[in-house]
């Protein structure tokens, strides 16, 4: 299987995984500081290592499990529950086309 996105591709920030991760980490840090929580206290409450929390805030890297654990402590999990929950259509024609193609039950392996 070939990659759709490579590390060297130019991608506008709205679609750039690195930029999205940076934006999430920045908002997270601002919210943590707004709640007057230190990195150590938040890490302890969430059951996440201090190193994981620092890596997230500084390098924008964290496992999904640890991100969810932090989000629970910060009472900010609503968006996770909605992630990948509904299709997004650009037009009525696209919605109708997708409805027709949903009849297929199994995925086809890429060769």
Secondary structure, DSSP 8 states (H G I E B T S, - for coil): ---SS-TT----GGG-HHHHHHHHHHHHHHHHHHTT--HHHHHHHHT--HHHHHHHHHH----HHHHHHHHHHTT--HHHHHTT-S---SSHHHHHHHHHHTT--S-----
